[in-house]
Amino acid sequence: MSRPSARPGAGFDLEVVGRGLPFADALPDLRRALAARGVAVVRAEPGAGKTTLVPPLVATVLADRGAGPGRVVVTGPRRVTVRAAARRLASLTGTAEGGLVGSTVRGERHVGPGTVVEFVTAGILLRRLLSDPELRDVGAVVLDEVHERGLDTDLLVGMLAEVRQLRPDLLLVAMSATLDTTALARLLGDADAPAPVVDHPSAQHPLEVVWAPPTGLRTDARGVSDALLAHVATTAARHHARAVAADPTTDALVFVPGAREVDRVVEHLGRLSPDVEALPLHGRLDPRAQDRAVSGRRPGDRPRIVVSTALAESSLTVPGVRLVVDAGLSREPRRDQRRDMSGLVTVQASRAAMTQRAGRAARLGPGTVVRCLDEGTYSHAPEHLTPEIASSDLTGAALLLAAWGSPRGEGMPMLTPPPPAAITAAEGTLRALGLVEADGRVSDEGVRVVRVPADPRLARALLVGAATVGARATAEVVAALADDHRAPDADLAGLLQGLRSGRAPGAARWRTEVGRLERLVGADPGAAGAPGLPGGGVPAQDVAGLVVALAHPARVARRDGATWLLASGTRAALPPGSPLQHFEWIAVADVARAEGRVAAGTGAVVRLAAGIGREAVELATSRLRSREVRATLVAGRVVAREVDAVGAIELSSTPVRPDRETGARAVARALAEEGLGLLVWSPAADALRRRLALLHRVLGEPWPDVSDAALSARLQEWLGPELRRLAGGTSVDRLDLTDPLRRLLPWPQAARLDELVPERLAVPSGSRVAVDYPPHDDADAPPVLAVKLQECFGLAQTPRLVDGRVGTLFHLLSPARRPVAVTDDLASFWSGPYQQVRAELRGRYPRHPWPEDPWAAPATARTTRRR
């Protein structure tokens, strides 16, 4: 098969670039697809060479056109993968990075006037789209590693699909290793046909799979036990030693879920294998250390074991690897909407991810993968990873979508739409920060914030804080928060001191980020127009807390005994011995679910916070400030207070006697927050509620739903007048809820209430027996008739309710009114079990009839007279 070569204008020799790469065979198919449709989906195994070959091929297609912009922008999921891909392609073309091939990542740009292919992170391209939706200087976009389902990449897929409707000349290629390409091709195609798919199944070398499960070691939401990491390190050292004995050129790649785990396994390997160079690879490392791990073994180097997070899973090639050791775990984002907490949790890796990891061992020849799990765990693992959009905090995505003109993503083509609850919560956060309007459109302040390449909360804190307390002081705090620096005692002020002095880990990286943020504020004309906070100066000791509160106003917290109450309503504990304990107010930068023993009554623990004064709290949380009448029911009566509050934190409280309308709203709010259990249900009201619940379950509308949630939603409709009576001083136990509940009866169907679900049923003795309907929240229990056995002689047909749809259950009672039989089939009872009951009880209750033939005996509620 002939391979395409570049015309002189493109600057690439594809024969040279593609030498030895399997995907070179697929380039003619890709060229034809782009020439015909301008869009294509590429699927090829990791290591096939698509990241190296597709960009120059696309540049060649653009050069063949001879008109229009010629730059190809290639997105990667992470900074290290972007830099590595750019360096590799530049070296294959014999040019320096920043010439024919360039790269742009956060805080680092190597691009010149002659750059034809530019590798960027997905976040960089997102912000370029917001400032230039037509991408006027770009001729093509290549989206790499779409299968990783990163949030930024998912957003780019939808936004670029819309851009191509305005710019059909823009070439677009989406590349994936394991994703089902059908949905992606349909999304990127047009109304007539999906985008063409270029599928290149690379032939893998033989791969041996070894199972090495640990014994009795498991993970939790916080991370991985050190015992499990020791097992991974021991397994890697043992198998690598065997592999090197057979082939001294063999290097190993070990996969663990996070940076902490990487560092711990490297420590273990340093003790276990002193003759081996153990290298870490994760996103917190500086570029030089990352480059050392991915550059391959140099002449004279010791054998290497690279310990990596998911960085090396599919989007990054580590040369020389013939052995992969996989812990079988991944880190995925999770969002706790109720507590306003986000974080990464350790989960079982998907089978797709483990397959990609294993493939790294068989790229260049036969290889081995050692999985630190058993075959059963592997077979029950999820097939694919969870898309970030389905589990992440969507605040940043919601602001990008609003700025793009598609609030909440409505109407935008997306592989996975944002979950409604998560996008609603994200929009609520943005409204509280003043970044979007009530209808979801981006606000003027939101336009300024979205230009800052950072989480919207931190970007807003940077702009407003810089205008209030100065760019340097604000940038120092934001840099510490943005880069996941840790403080064991949760004290942000102490952490900042350590970073300034250079003693804290990552101080050099922090200083670089501080400088970048300072320059960003000074260079952005929109940032210069950001308004500061009114109210004068802020004491130096409150600056860190103020900046944190600007980013997370719902996380200001006040001490309440041994715990801290956040404005969001969450209670949290500080780590033991934290110097923050003596503050009345703190601003919480990071809070996580509590694990293990924490202060009683909390579900969370503060991981990073700063002290803050009351005046700074009021400055930063003005949008959360409220003054309202709040009511609670105490001993059955309404107690009302006028409360000045910051979210859930009460600043002051004054007893009041509100007017009836205000009081009624306060009572309704109390019932909504604390539940209908505050009300007293009389036997009559409870019985009516049970009957209506059965009708709703069986017949549906228009019979009303009387669950707690449904009644709370219709509170004014059925309980409105009684709410005003409660506000006026009436005690709860003086209310009869029967008549209010009848207000929900549908007409004219209400006329059949007693026919469908009668309060009582007649039995052969002439008695009318009360029907005991199941509780309103029990969907399975049947209605029950508890009646003396003698009153039912001759009754063959068990009564049915709701037009024959619901059977009844008889509790047949002894003369002492104790159950002797339970049946929903009376005919079967009389024909069989009755004789055993008769034999057991007729001697005990001789004054009551126990006929041999219950069919012919008269039913009676009376005793038999003595002769």
N, C-alpha and C positions, 0 to 999 in steps of 0.2 A: 504494500500500500504506500502510495506517495504521500509525503508530508508537505504541508504548506511552508513556504519560506517568506520572510518579510520583505516587502519592498524597501528600498533605501530610506524612504521617509519615516518608517516606523522605528528604525534603529535596532531591531532585534533580528538575530539569526536563529530561527527556531530549530534548525538542525543541531546547532551547538547547545542551545538551552535545553532541548528535549532529549539529549543523548542519554540513554539508559533509563528513561522514565516511561513506565507503561502507558500513561495517558496520552503519550504522543500519537498513538495509533488512532485516538478518537478526535484529533484536531480537525481532519477534513469534515467530519459530521458536524462538529460545532460551527465551523466556518459556514457551511451550507445553511444551517439553521439560522444563524445571525443574518446572513445575506437575505434570506427569504422573509424572516419575521422580525428581526431586530431584538429578539428575546429568546432565551433558552434556559432550561434547567439542566444542570450537570449533576450526575450521580456517579461517584467513583469511590473506591475504598481509600481509607487513610494511607498516605504514603505513595499513592499512584502518581503524584506529581501535578495534580490539577492546580494547586495554588501557585506553582512555579510556571506552568505552561499556559494556563488560560489567559492571564493578563497580557502577555506579549501577543498571543494570537488575536485577542480583541483589539489591541493597538494596531496590529497588521490590517485587520478588517477596516478600522477607521482610516488608516493611511490609504488603503485601496479606494476609499470613497473620494479622497482628495479635496474635501471641503468640510467646513464646520470645525468645532473644537475637537482637539485630538487627545486630551488627557483621559487616562483610564484611572478611576478611583477604585481601589480594592479595599473592602472592609474586613477586618479581623476581629475576633471577640475580645482580645486582650493585648495590652501593650507589648508584652514580651513576644507574642506571636507575630505582631505587626513588624516589629524591628527585625526579627529573625527572617521573616519572609522577604523583606526588602533587601537585607544584606545578601541573602542567598541569590536572589535574582540579579542584583547588581554584580556580584562576583562572577556569575555565569556569563554576563555580558562584558566583563572586563572593565567595568566602570566603577567609580566610587559612589557610595550612597549619597544622594542629593544631586546626582547628575541625571542620567537617563531614568534611573529608578530612585524614588524618594520615599520618605515616610513622615507621618505626623501623628504624634501621640500627645497626651496631656503634658504640657510643659516642654515639649521637645519637637523640633521641626527641622527636617533635612530635605529641602525642596529647592530646586533652582529653576531658572527660566527654561531650561531644556528638559525638564522632567516630563516624561511621557506616562509612566506608571507611578502612581502614588498610593502607598499602603497607609490606611488610616484605621483607627478604632471606629466601631459603629457609632459611638457617641459623638465623635468629631463630625461625621457626615450628617448626623441628625441636626446638629446646630447649623451646619452650612445650609441645609435645606430650609431651615427657618429664616435665615437671612437672605437666601437666594433660592426660592422654590423652583426656579427653572434650571438651576445648575448650568448657568450660561457658559462657563469655561470648561465644562466636562462633556466628553463625548460618550463615555460609557461608565457603567458602574458594575462591579463584580462583588456580589455578596457571598463571602466565604463562610463555611461552617454553619449553614442555616439549621442543620439538624440539631445543633446545641440548644436551640430554642431560647437564646438569650433575649431579654426583654427589648433591648435596643435594636437587635436585628429583626425581631418580629415587627416592631414599629416601622423600621425601614422598608420591609417588604410591602406593607400597606401603603406607605407614603410614596414610594417609588412607582408602585402600580398606578397611583393617581397622577404622578408626574408624567408618565409615559402617555397619558391621555392628552396632555398638553404638548408634549415633546415626543412624538413617535420616532424621531431620529435618534433619540437617546438609546444606545444599546444597553441591555440589561441581562446579566447572567447571574443566576442563583445556584450556588454549589452546595452539595450535601453529601455526606458519607453514608448515612443510614436512614434518612427520613423517607417515608413514603412520598414519592414525588407527585402523586396524582393531584392532591389538594393544592400543592404549590404551583403546579403547571396550570391548573384551572384558574387560580387567583391571578397569575401573571399574564394569562392569555387575554384574548379579546372575546367579543360576543360570539364570534363564529367558531372559535376552536381554542383549546388550551395551548399553552406555550409548548414548543417541541422539547422533548426530553432526550438528552444525550446520555445514555446509560453505558458505563464502561466497567464491566465486572472483571477486575484485575485477578489474575491467577496468583493465589497465595502459595508461598512455599510451605512445606509440611510443618505442622505445628503440634507439638506434644503438649497435652494438658495434664497437669499434676494437681491433685487435690491435697491441701495441707490445712485442714480446719483446726482451729484452736480448741481447747477443751474447757467448756464452762465459762467462756469469756464473751461478754456481750457489750453493747453500747447503750448510751442513753441520749437524751436530747441535747445534753451539754457537749458531748464529744465522745472520746474513745479512751478506755482504760489503758494505763501504762503497761499492764500485763499483756494486753493484745498487741500493743506496739512492739513490745519486746519479742513476742512470737513472730511478728512480721519481720523484724530485723534478723532474728536467728534463722528464720526460713530463708531470707534473702542471702545471708552470709554463707549458709551451708550449700545452697544450690549454685551460687556464683562460684564458690571454690571448686566445685565439681566441673562446672562449665569451663572455667579458666584452665583447669588441668587438662581438659580435652582440646581446648582451643584458646591460647593466651590472648587473642584479640577480642574475646567476648566481653562486652559490657552489659550491665543490668540496669533495668528501669523499674523502680518500685512505686506503686500508686497507693497513697493514703489520702484521707479526705481533706485535710486542712494544713495551714502553715505550721501550727503548733505540733501537729503529728509529724510533719516532715522533719522539723528540728529535733524532735525526740528520737526518731528512727536514725537520723544521722549520728546523734550522740551514741546510741547503742552500737551502731556499725563501727564507730571509731574505736570502741573497746573490743568488739568481736573480730574485726578484720583490719588490723593496723597496717597491713600491706596493701590495702585497697583505698583508693581515693573516693570517699563518700561525699557527694555534692548535693546540696539542697536546690530545689527549684520551686518557687512560688511567687505570688504577686507582690509580696512585701519586700523582696530583695531589691537591692539597687541594680541598675542595668548591667554593671560589670559582672556581678555575681551570676545574674541570669545568663548572660552571654557565655560565661565560662561553662555552665552546665549544658548548654545546647550546642556548643561549638565542636564537640567530638574530641576524641583522644588525640593528642599530639605525640610525635615521635619521642620516645623516652618516658612518657607518662606511665604511671601505674595503672593497672586495671581500675575501672570506674564503676561505681554504683550511683546512679542518679535517683534521688528520692523526690518525687514530684506530687503535686496536687493534680487536678484534672487538666492543668495547663498542657501536659504532654499527651492528653488522651487522643485528640484527633487533629488539632490545629497546629501542632508543633512536632517536628521530627527531631529526635535525638539520635545522632549518628552512632553506629557501632553496636546497637542493641540487638542481642540475640536471646536475652532472657528477660522476661517480665514477671514480676511478683506483684500480685494484686490483692490488697486487703479487702476488696469487694464492697467498699463503702463510698458514699458521696456526700457532699454538703449541698443542701438545697435551702433556699430562703423560705421562711414562713412568716405569716403576719397574724398577730393577735389583735383583731380589730377592737374588741371590747376594752382591752387594756392599753391600746396605743403602743404596742411593742412589736418590733420586728427583729429578726435574727436568722442565723443559719442553724440548721439542725442536721445531725448526722443520720443518714438513711441508708437502706440497702441500695447499692448501685443497680441500675437497670441492666438487663441482659445486653442491650445495645451498647451501653457504655463499656461493659466488661469485654464484649467482643472487639470493640475498637482498641481497647488497651492491649488485649492479647495480640492483635494484629501487628503491633509495633515490634514484636519479636520475630516475625516471619517476613519482614519486608525484603531483606537482602539475601536470605537463605533460610534453611531449616532453623526453627527456633522452639523455645519452650516457654509456656506460661504456667506459673505456679499460683493457684488461687487459694487464698487463706479462708476458705469456706468449704462446705460439703456440697455434693451434687444436688441434694434436695433443696438447700437454700438457693442455689443458683437457678434451679428449674422453677421455683416459686417467686423469683425476683420479678419486678415489673418489666414489661417488654421494653418500654421507652421511658426516658426521664420525664419528669413533670415540667411542662413549659413554665418559665419564670413568670409569665403574665398570669398564670393560674394560681400562683402561690405567693407572689412578692407584694411588698408595699408598692402601690401604684401612684404615689403622689407625684413623682417626677414624670411618669408617663402621662398622667392626667393633665399636667401643665403643658407638656409638649403637644398633646392632642388639642388642647384649647388654643394654644398659639398657632397651631396648624390650621385651625378653623373647623375642627371636627371634635367638639366637646364630647367626652366620654367615648370617643371612637365611633360614634353613631354614623352609619353610612360608609365607613371606611372598610375596604376589603382587608380582612385579617385572617391569618391562619387559625387563631384562637381569639375570640372576642374577650374583652376584659370581663371578669366576673362582676355581675351587677352590684353585689354588696361591697366588693373591694373598690370599684371605681366610684361608687357613691361616697364611701368613707374618705377616699382620696380627695374627691372634690370638696367634701366638707372641710378637710384640713386646709385646702387651698383658699376656701372662702374665709376661714378663720384668720388666715394670714393676709387677706386682702389681695390675693393674686388672681382670683377669678370673680366674675360677677355672679349674681343670683342665677342667671340663666346658663352659666357654665362658660361664657365667653371670657377670654383673657382680659384682665384689667391693665391699666397703664403701668402699675407697679409690677404686674406679672410679666409684661413685655420686657421691662428692665431685668427682672430676675432670670427669665428664661435664656437670656444671652450669656449668663454666667455658667460655665461648665462645671456644675456642682449640683448636688441635691437641692431642690428648691428651698427647703427650710434653711440650709446653710447659706445658700446664695442670698436669700433675703436678709439673714443675719449679717452677712458680709457687707451688703450695701447700706442697710439702715445703721448698722453698728459703726461703719467707717464714717458716716456722716454725723454720728453722735459722739463717739469716743475716739475716733481716729483710725486710719487705715491699718497702721502697724499693730496696734493692740488687738483690733478685731481679727486681722489676718492670723495672728498667733493662735487665737482660740479656735478659729475655724479650721486651720490647718491641723490642729491636734484632734479635732472631732472628725474630720474628713478621712483621716488615714488610719483610723482604728488603733490609736495608741491606747495602752492599757495602764491602769493604776490599781494595784491590788487593794488599796484602801479607799478607792473611788474618789480620791481628792484631785480634782482637776487643777487647782492652784499648785499643789505639790508637783504634779506631772509637768506643768508649764515651767516651773523652776528647773526641773531636771532636764527638760529639753533645751532651755536657754543656756544652761551650763554645759551641755553636751554629755551629761552623765546618763540620761535616759536612753534606752535602746531606740534607734531610729532617729536620733537627733539631727543627723546630717540630712536625712530625707525630709524631716520637718522644716528645717531652715530653708531648703530649696522650695518647698511648697509655700512657705510664708512669703518669700520673695515673689513667687509667681502670682499669688493672690494680691499682694500690694500693687504689682504692676498692672494686674487686670483691672483693679478699681481705678487706678490712675489713668489707664488708657481708654476705658470705656466711657464715651460721652454720655451714654444713658445712665451709667453708674454715678457719674458726677452730679446728675440731676436728682439722685435719690434723696428723698427728704429724711432728715434726722428726726429724732424724737423730741417733742417739746418738753420743757421742764428743767432746763439748765443742766449743769454739770452732774456727772456721776462719780462718786468716790472711787478711787483706784481699786479698793478691795472688792468693789461690786462689778467691775468691768467684765470679768470672765462670766459671772452669773448672768449679767445682762445680755451678753451675746448668746449664751445658751438659751435664755428665755425668749429671745427674739426668734431663734430657730424652732424652739419647742415650747410655746406658751402654755400648752396644756400639761406640761410636765413641771411647772413650778410646784413646789411642795412645801407644806408647813408641818413642823413637828407636832405630833399628836400622841403624847405619851412615849412609848418605845418604838412607835412606827411613824411613817411619814405619809400624809395624805396628799396625793397629787391632784391638780385641778381637774384632771380627767376622771377622777373618782377612784383610781387604783390606790391601794395601800402598799407601801414598799418598806423594806428594811435596809439599813446601811450595813456594810461589812463590820464585824466586830473591831473596835479600836479605831474606827475612821475619825480623823480630825474634824469631820463635818458634823459630828454629833452635837456640838455646842451651838450650832446655828439654829435660829428659829425658822428661817426660810432657806431653801436650797433650790437651785435650778438643775434639773436632771437631764444630762445629755444622753445617757444610755441606761436603760432599765430592762431587765430580763426576767423570765419566769423563774420563780424560786425553785431550787433543787436542794433537797436535804433539809436540815433544820434551820429555820429562820424565825424571826419574831412572830409570835402568835397573831393571827388575824391578817397576815399578808399573803399575797400570792406572787410577789415579785421582790427582786433585790436590786438595789441601785448599784450600777457598775461604774458610773462616772458622773460627777456632779460638782457644782461650785456653790459656795455660799453667796447669798444675795440679800440686800436690804429691802425693807418694805416699800420704800419709794421706787426703787428700781423694778420691783415686781409690778407695781401699778403702772409704771411707764411701759413695760414690755407686754402687759396682758390686757390692754384697754379693750380689746375686742371680746375678751371673755368676761368682762365686768358686767354684773347685772344687779338690779335691785328689784325684788319681787316679793309678793306675799306667798309664803309656803305654809302648807297645812299638813298636820299629821293627826291621826286618830289616837288619842291617849285615853285609855279606860273607856272607850266607846264614844268619846266626844271629840269634836274638832278643836285643836289648838293651833292658832294661826300666829305667824311671826312675819315681820317684814325683814328680809334678809338682804344684806349687802354682801356679794360673793364674787370670787374669782373661780368660775366653774363650780366644782364641788366644794371648794374651800370657803367657809363662811368667815367674813371679816367682822361682821357685827350682826346682831339679831335683836329685834325689839318686838315684844308682844303687842299684838293689835287685835281689834275686833273689826274685821273687814265688813263691807257691805255684802249683801247676799250674793250678788253676781260674782264679785271678786272671790268671795269665800267658796262659792260653788266651783269656780275654776281651780282653786287651790285644792279642794277636796278631790276633784277629778284627777288632778296631777298626782296626788298622794295615792289614789287607787291605781293609777297607771304604773307608778313606780313600785309600790309595795304589794299590789295584787288584790284580787277580789276577796281574798281571805280576811281582809279587814271587816267585811260585811258579816252580818249575822243572818244565816238562812234558817227561817222557821221550817218546821216539818212540812207545812203546806207548800211553801215556796220551793223547798228542795224537791218535793214530789213532782211539782209542775215542771221544774227544770229537767228532772229525769225523764219525764214523759216526752218533753219537747226534744231532748237529746236523741231519744230512740227514733222519733219521727224523722229527724234530720238525717240520722245515719241510714235509715232504710229508704226514705222517700226523697231526701234531698230538698232542694228549693221547691216551693217557697217556705217550707218549714224552717224556722231560724236555727242557725248555729248558736248554741248556748255554751260553748267552751269559754274558758276564762279570756282567751285572746279575743274571741269574737265579741263577747259582751263588753270587754274593755274598749274595743274599737267603736262600739255603738252606745257608749255610756250615756251621752246626752239624750239619745233617742228614747231609751227605756227608763233611765233613772234621773232625768233632768230635774223634775220638781223635788224629788227626794234629796238631791244634792243641795238645793237651796235650803231645804229644811235642816239638813245637817249643818250647813254654814250658819244657820240661825240659832243653833244651840241644841237641836234635838239629838238625843243619844242614838247611837247605831241600833241598840237593841229595842228601840221603840219603833223601828221601821219594819213593816211587813213587805217583803219583796215580791209577794204573789201578784198583786195587781200591777206593779211596774213591769213584771215579766210578761204579763198578758198583753202589754202594749206591743210586743213583738209578734203576736199571733197574726198570721196572714188571713186576709178576707178575700173570698167567702169561705176558704178552707177551714177556718177556725170553727165553723159550725159542726164539723165532724170530729173535733178533738176527742170528745167522750166516746164516740163510736170507734175510733181507731185505737185509742189507748185509754180505755176506761179506768177510772179509779178503782172500781170494784167489779168482780165477776160473780154471777149467781152459780151456786152449786146445787146438786139434787136435794139437799136437805132444806132448801129454801133460804139459806143464809147468803148474804152478799159479802164475799171475802175480798179484803184489800189486796191489790196487786202491788208487789214490791218490785218496782222497776230498778234496773241497774244504775249505778252512779253515772253521772253525765260524762265522765271521762273513761268509762269502761266499755269498749266497743264489742267485747266478746260475750259478756254475761247475759243470760236470758232473763226475762221477767219471771218472778217467782210467786206462787200461791202457796202459803203455809196454811193448811186446813186439816182438821181432824179426819182421820181415815174414814170413820163411820158416816161422815157427811157426804161421801162421794160414792157410796154403793150404787152400782148400776151405771155409773158414768164411764162410757167407753171411749168417747172422742175427746182427746186432750184439746182444750180451747187454743185457738190461734188468734193473734192480734194483727193490727195494721193490715186489714183486708186479707188475712190469711198468710201474710208473709213472715210472721214471727211466731215461733212456738213458745209455749210456757213450760215452766218446770214446776212440778208439784212436789212440795215438801209435805208428805203425809205424816200427821202427828198422832202420837199416842194420846189417850185421855189426859195424861199429864202434860200434854202439849210439847213433847219431845219428839224430834224426827225419828220415824221408824223406817221410812223408805223415801227415796228421792227418784223421781221418774218423769220422763217427758212422754211416756207411752203407757197410759192407764190400762188399756186393753190387755197388754202383755203382763202388766202387774197383777191384775185380777186372775189371769189364767195360770200364773205360776208362783211368783214370790209371795203372794198374799197368804198362801197356805202355811208357809213357814212362819210368817209374822203372826198369824192366828194361833199357831201352836205355842209360840213363845209368850204371847201376851194375854190370852183369854183367861188363864188362871190368875194372872196378876190383876186384871181388871174385870172381875166377873159381873159387875153391874152394867157393863157396856156390851152391846151386841157384837158377836163374832160368828156370823152365819157361815155354814159351809159353802153356800152358794151366794157370793157377794153380788151376782148379777140380779138375783130375784129379790134380795132383801131390800126393805125400804131404807132409804138414807135418813139419818136423824142426827140431830145435835144433842139429843137427850140420852139419859141413862135408861137401863131396863129396870122396871119396878120389881121389888122383891115379892114373892108369893107368900 
